[in-house]
Amino acid sequence: MTQPKREPFTGELTHDPRVLLGPGPSNLHPRVTRAMTAPILGYLDPDFLAIMDDVMVLLRHLFQTDNEMCITLPGTGMAGMEAAVCNVVEPGDEVVVGIHGFFGQRLAEIVERHGGTAIRVEVDFGQVVGTNRIEAALDAHPAAKMVAVVHGETSSGVGQPLEEIGRLVRERDKLFLVDTVCSLGGAHVPVDETLIDICYGAGQKCVGGPAGIACITLNDRSMTVIGARSRPVDTWYLDLTLIRKYWLSERAYHHTTPGPLVYALHAALRMIQEEGLEPRIARHQKCGDLLKAGLTGLGLELFGDPVNRLPMLTCVMIPDGVDDATVRSRLLQDYGIEIAGGFGPLKGKAWRIGLMGFSCSERNVHYLINALREILAD
């Protein structure tokens, strides 16, 4: 397909609003957008420190944890992933990585970039990693330091069950790392209950904040392991022992915090608290179910394990004879709707449709289904 000619950028942001129904970012509630326009404060201003303190309280509510270490990091969800791995992994460490999609593969790659050995426990796209597979990997690698899995796999729309793996990992006295970039804010992530030691997410998806800020929580077990390292963390910027001093103890300068992003995340976290976790999760589930029903009503086939499909990210197969890029281009140009194509083995074969945060509404579901009905009928 020939790409449409683009007009040169003039320096003026004049684009029309989009209905963001891809895998992130999601649309921002006006209250979150307004928060980004608040006056800038210095990173040690007492008012800013008070906002940081409240962010930590709100993150504990979101992660469902009593962990003291609940902070933000400058950067997207990938900053959370990198920090979670690099602070634990030293050269030669083994990490069992459950892989059921693209981001599990990326976790394994980051382990290896920091000198560790990734013990890959991989299943086909659309499936979940069985606890028995993790157990077998730990039996074969008893010295493994950590087990890492992705809760909501953005590439496939499938959610990994956590409870049994969490119990197994704790019984073996390993660390349990969970990526919740896709699911945090739209599904239950009970960090303490599921025995998660390290958990990270991102602002721009179900949390309802902007891209460019990550959330991470670590318990005392993981901080003890990090404190016992034989050598310093191999990245200064994401060294959590240094960042901790800024957030929790000494208020020692580490970096100039992106104030507008912290303001916006704070507003989004406040809205989560006001809505309530249970109603918010129910909203994502209801809209996700409505979307899946609408897609199958159009004759489309859903992808992945039916028992473990995510509510906030649906992967649907593209019908034979339908061009992926043409449909997505028409959705964007004619209706102002963004959805995404597939990753890896699903590239050109599937669409990924997100219902996240403020974008998660019945109105958006009906709008998308009607738009697809018109496009596919042509």
KAGI-V899169 format. One record per residue. PHI is phi in whole degrees, 0 to 359 (* if undefined). PSI is psi in degrees with one decimal (none if undefined). NEAR is the number of other C-alpha atoms within 10 Angstrom. Layout:
phi | psi | near
PHI | PSI | NEAR
PHI | PSI | NEAR
This chain:
phi | psi | near
* | 131.1 | 7
287 | 129.1 | 5
288 | 137.8 | 8
294 | 147.3 | 7
291 | 132.9 | 6
261 | 139.0 | 6
288 | 145.2 | 6
295 | 145.0 | 6
288 | 130.7 | 8
260 | -4.5 | 7
94 | -3.2 | 6
252 | 128.9 | 6
275 | 93.6 | 7
242 | 10.3 | 8
292 | 152.0 | 6
286 | 155.3 | 7
299 | 150.0 | 9
247 | 152.7 | 14
265 | 104.5 | 19
273 | 101.6 | 25
238 | 36.7 | 25
260 | -161.4 | 24
277 | 14.7 | 25
119 | 143.1 | 28
285 | 162.9 | 21
257 | 164.8 | 28
296 | 149.6 | 25
262 | 137.5 | 21
297 | 142.8 | 17
307 | -32.3 | 9
296 | -36.3 | 12
289 | -41.5 | 23
299 | -43.8 | 20
298 | -35.1 | 14
300 | -32.0 | 18
289 | -13.8 | 18
265 | 2.6 | 12
295 | 152.0 | 12
303 | 143.6 | 9
291 | 138.6 | 13
243 | 152.2 | 15
293 | 155.5 | 13
290 | -11.2 | 19
242 | 12.0 | 15
297 | 135.1 | 11
305 | -36.2 | 11
293 | -36.9 | 12
289 | -39.3 | 18
298 | -35.0 | 17
294 | -38.4 | 11
296 | -43.4 | 16
301 | -44.5 | 20
301 | -42.0 | 15
290 | -35.5 | 15
301 | -41.9 | 23
297 | -41.8 | 23
299 | -44.7 | 18
291 | -34.0 | 21
292 | -35.9 | 24
298 | -38.9 | 19
297 | -44.1 | 18
291 | -44.5 | 22
281 | -7.7 | 24
55 | 58.5 | 16
216 | 157.6 | 21
260 | 7.0 | 16
304 | 135.4 | 18
292 | -39.5 | 14
277 | 89.0 | 21
227 | 98.8 | 27
225 | 175.4 | 24
251 | 159.2 | 27
232 | 142.2 | 23
288 | 124.4 | 21
130 | 167.0 | 17
285 | -171.8 | 19
303 | -25.7 | 26
293 | -27.5 | 20
294 | -38.3 | 23
296 | -44.3 | 26
299 | -47.6 | 26
298 | -44.5 | 18
296 | -41.7 | 21
298 | -36.8 | 27
278 | -52.3 | 24
291 | -24.7 | 23
285 | -22.2 | 23
262 | -43.0 | 24
279 | 127.5 | 26
246 | 160.8 | 23
308 | 129.1 | 14
95 | -13.6 | 13
292 | 142.4 | 18
260 | 136.8 | 22
229 | 124.6 | 30
278 | 121.8 | 24
243 | 116.5 | 28
279 | 124.5 | 28
238 | 117.4 | 26
228 | 27.7 | 27
171 | -170.9 | 26
299 | -42.0 | 17
281 | -22.8 | 21
293 | -38.5 | 23
297 | -38.8 | 18
292 | -38.7 | 16
304 | -46.6 | 26
298 | -41.3 | 24
297 | -40.3 | 15
292 | -37.7 | 20
305 | -46.6 | 28
289 | -34.2 | 21
295 | -24.0 | 16
261 | 19.2 | 21
89 | 2.1 | 16
272 | 173.8 | 22
248 | 119.0 | 22
273 | 118.7 | 25
269 | 99.5 | 20
280 | 124.2 | 18
246 | 96.7 | 19
246 | 136.6 | 19
237 | 170.7 | 15
295 | 150.5 | 12
310 | 134.8 | 22
95 | -7.0 | 20
252 | 176.7 | 23
240 | 158.5 | 24
276 | 121.4 | 22
287 | 146.0 | 17
301 | -33.6 | 19
297 | -32.0 | 12
290 | -40.2 | 15
295 | -41.3 | 23
298 | -42.2 | 16
297 | -39.2 | 12
295 | -39.0 | 20
291 | -35.7 | 22
298 | -40.2 | 12
282 | -20.4 | 11
226 | 70.2 | 14
296 | -18.5 | 12
271 | 2.3 | 13
305 | 140.0 | 22
272 | -27.9 | 21
204 | 154.4 | 24
242 | 132.1 | 24
233 | 133.9 | 29
220 | 160.8 | 27
259 | 124.0 | 31
289 | -60.1 | 26
251 | 106.7 | 29
277 | 106.8 | 28
296 | -24.6 | 29
282 | -19.9 | 27
234 | -14.3 | 31
76 | 23.6 | 29
242 | 139.8 | 30
256 | 134.5 | 28
272 | 120.6 | 22
300 | 143.1 | 18
245 | -28.5 | 22
301 | -51.1 | 14
293 | -39.0 | 13
295 | -41.5 | 25
301 | -43.8 | 24
295 | -42.5 | 17
299 | -47.4 | 19
297 | -39.8 | 23
292 | -39.3 | 15
299 | -34.1 | 9
273 | 0.3 | 16
61 | 41.0 | 13
253 | 170.5 | 21
272 | 146.6 | 22
243 | 115.3 | 26
251 | 131.7 | 26
229 | 127.6 | 24
273 | 120.6 | 27
237 | 31.3 | 28
303 | -43.6 | 30
282 | -35.9 | 31
263 | -25.0 | 27
299 | 126.4 | 27
95 | -10.2 | 28
232 | -4.9 | 29
213 | 160.8 | 24
294 | 128.9 | 15
231 | 74.2 | 21
280 | 86.8 | 16
304 | -50.1 | 24
292 | -43.0 | 15
296 | -36.6 | 12
266 | 9.8 | 17
61 | 37.8 | 21
278 | 132.1 | 27
268 | -37.8 | 24
225 | 128.5 | 24
217 | 136.3 | 27
223 | 155.1 | 27
215 | -166.9 | 29
219 | 159.8 | 35
286 | -31.0 | 32
270 | 3.0 | 27
252 | -117.5 | 31
291 | -20.8 | 33
296 | -31.1 | 27
88 | 18.1 | 31
254 | -169.1 | 30
275 | 162.8 | 26
287 | 155.6 | 19
104 | 4.4 | 18
219 | 131.5 | 24
248 | 157.4 | 27
241 | 139.8 | 28
213 | 144.4 | 24
226 | 141.1 | 26
224 | 139.9 | 23
269 | 178.9 | 20
295 | -32.8 | 13
302 | -47.1 | 14
289 | -37.3 | 22
293 | -32.0 | 17
294 | -42.5 | 10
298 | -44.0 | 14
297 | -41.3 | 21
293 | -19.7 | 16
264 | 11.3 | 11
305 | 149.4 | 13
275 | -11.0 | 8
210 | 158.2 | 10
297 | 156.2 | 14
303 | 139.8 | 21
276 | 13.3 | 15
221 | 127.3 | 13
288 | -40.3 | 12
295 | -33.4 | 15
252 | 18.6 | 20
289 | 108.7 | 18
290 | -23.5 | 23
292 | -30.7 | 15
281 | -45.1 | 14
296 | -34.3 | 21
301 | -37.1 | 17
295 | -30.4 | 14
285 | -41.8 | 18
279 | -34.8 | 20
240 | -34.1 | 16
241 | -74.5 | 9
273 | -12.8 | 9
55 | 36.8 | 14
281 | 135.9 | 14
303 | 131.4 | 14
236 | -48.6 | 17
206 | 163.0 | 11
280 | 108.0 | 10
295 | 137.9 | 17
288 | 85.8 | 17
311 | -52.6 | 19
302 | -34.1 | 19
289 | -37.3 | 25
294 | -42.6 | 26
303 | -46.3 | 25
294 | -43.4 | 26
297 | -39.6 | 29
301 | -44.5 | 22
296 | -41.4 | 22
295 | -41.2 | 29
293 | -36.5 | 26
299 | -41.9 | 17
293 | -33.8 | 18
296 | -44.9 | 23
298 | -42.0 | 15
292 | -38.9 | 11
290 | -36.0 | 12
94 | 136.7 | 14
299 | -45.1 | 18
298 | -50.6 | 12
297 | -34.9 | 13
293 | -44.8 | 22
295 | -39.5 | 21
297 | -37.5 | 15
298 | -45.3 | 22
296 | -39.9 | 26
294 | -44.9 | 19
298 | -45.8 | 16
291 | -36.8 | 22
297 | -42.1 | 26
295 | -40.1 | 17
296 | -41.5 | 17
298 | -48.0 | 25
298 | -40.2 | 21
296 | -40.8 | 15
295 | -40.1 | 18
293 | -44.2 | 21
292 | -28.6 | 12
294 | -23.8 | 12
275 | -0.5 | 14
88 | 13.5 | 10
269 | 153.4 | 15
257 | 127.5 | 16
282 | 151.4 | 20
255 | 149.4 | 21
95 | 168.2 | 22
305 | 114.8 | 16
301 | -30.8 | 11
289 | -27.9 | 10
240 | 22.7 | 16
292 | 139.8 | 25
285 | 148.0 | 29
283 | -32.0 | 29
267 | -8.8 | 35
217 | 114.2 | 29
248 | 129.7 | 28
254 | 123.7 | 27
230 | 138.7 | 24
285 | 142.7 | 19
278 | 129.7 | 20
297 | 152.1 | 14
303 | 137.9 | 7
84 | -1.7 | 6
257 | 129.3 | 12
274 | 122.6 | 13
306 | -56.9 | 19
296 | -35.7 | 14
296 | -44.7 | 14
295 | -46.4 | 18
294 | -34.7 | 19
294 | -42.2 | 17
293 | -40.0 | 16
302 | -43.2 | 19
288 | -46.5 | 16
283 | -39.6 | 12
268 | -27.8 | 11
237 | -9.1 | 15
70 | 24.9 | 14
253 | 132.9 | 21
251 | 125.9 | 22
234 | 174.9 | 20
238 | 157.2 | 19
276 | -178.3 | 22
276 | 161.8 | 20
254 | 154.9 | 18
53 | -126.2 | 12
293 | -11.4 | 14
261 | 3.9 | 19
299 | 125.7 | 12
77 | -1.0 | 16
244 | -13.2 | 18
213 | 158.9 | 23
249 | 146.8 | 26
247 | 122.0 | 23
241 | 122.3 | 26
254 | 141.0 | 32
233 | 93.7 | 31
228 | 132.1 | 33
59 | -128.2 | 30
293 | -24.9 | 18
287 | -14.7 | 26
276 | 94.4 | 27
213 | 151.8 | 17
298 | -35.7 | 17
301 | -45.2 | 10
295 | -37.0 | 18
298 | -48.9 | 23
297 | -38.9 | 15
297 | -45.6 | 14
295 | -46.9 | 23
299 | -42.4 | 19
294 | -38.6 | 13
295 | -45.3 | 18
297 | -38.9 | 18
300 | -43.1 | 15
292 | -42.4 | 10
292 | -46.3 | 15
290 | -19.3 | 11
281 | -18.5 | 7
289 | none | 5
